[in-house]
Amino acid sequence: MKILFNVGRLLDATGAPVRENMSVLVEDGRITQIGAQGTIEAAGATVIDEPNKTLMPGLIDLHFHHFLLLLSPIGGAYDVSTSTDELIATKIFKGANAAKVWLQSGVTTVRDAGAGQFLAVAIKEAIRDGYTPGARVIASGPLIAQTGGFRPGSGGHGVEVTGVDEARREARLHLKAGVDVVKIYGASTIGGGGGRLISDPGWTQFTVEEMRAIVEEAHKPKRLTSCHTGSEQSIKNAVLAGVDFIDHATFMDQECIDMLLETNTPIVPTQAIAWSLEKYGVKMGFGAHIARVSGEVSEKSMKCLADAYRQGVRIGAGTDADNPHASLAKECELLVEIGMSNMEAVLAATKSAAEILRLDRDIGTVEVGKLADLILLDKDPAQDIRNLTTVSRIFQSGKEVVLPLYDLTSFYEKVN
Ligand SMILES: [Zn+2]
């Protein structure tokens, strides 16, 4: 099966500038030739002529949740039901729905950053085997948290352990269940804790030794680890434990930045979720205090992130969402706000993201040999990062996704 794309602009996400009037040949799901239009011999190929569109690799969201904050695109209703008494089957239908929404926004690979009952592994396999449409999923299990460290009433989203042995045992169970990235919960949420235990946002949890045991286990079968962090110390602990990448990295001091640079550890800052909670939190059904705290945290966190970026810390794009207010396009827009060029922000959601997941042999750029996870946009994001919201056609391993699954225009209008 051959497809020849003739496109107005090619943004290959290698870091090279956008090239005009290019062709890309795809054979059996992989890219086999790239060249100026008219230079590729492609007898028998299906030709896709898009002289006004920009072709680029599918986006990669490094921090998504299919089964958390659920927003139904049907009728635009919000649904923040994460309650424990929701039927598991209901949760699964909603998760499949979230997968479609994210795919339609141009995300062809997501890392599900954790869900109870290994639901992220379940949806990964369901999508892979063609039961329901969605991006390729890189799955985490329930968040491994310290005893008493996880907020109650979250439907098994976290599992609590004490000590090196229990941490090690839990990691082994996650690997057995098919987890790709073992997720460690190294700090409280921005809310500051659960039950009656409320403290500063993102206070430190776990000892370095407990986290190191999890990392050791994950690395044996060559799986990755990530750590939910908030405070400066929680980031330092995660780096000391040898975690592969850092989720949120909300507050960073100079020592944090130095440690991240020394160890070449990437961060996935997830600014879009705080932005969306500040702006739409009350409308979405959260308390006014969540909206307020999100605003405060976001302001300080954006400054830390700008510092880290200027000094060269590796940064990948993630949303921590499944609500389109916190789209990956929005995350990239916020990365431009902290100083990245449009192209650098695009790379954070493509090439760099693929490298962080160690999938850069297969995805993340438009290069010969890579899988044809491709998107066509009406407008060029290298000109204006907000053009990432203009995705019009999506291909997964060379196969076109039938669109539209949903009408997302109203969400994007709100986002912009
Ligand atoms: Zn998350």
Boltz pocket constraint, residues with backbone or C-beta under 6 A from the ligand:
constraints:
  - pocket:
      binder: B
      contacts: [[A, 63], [A, 64], [A, 65], [A, 113], [A, 320]]
      max_distance: 6.0
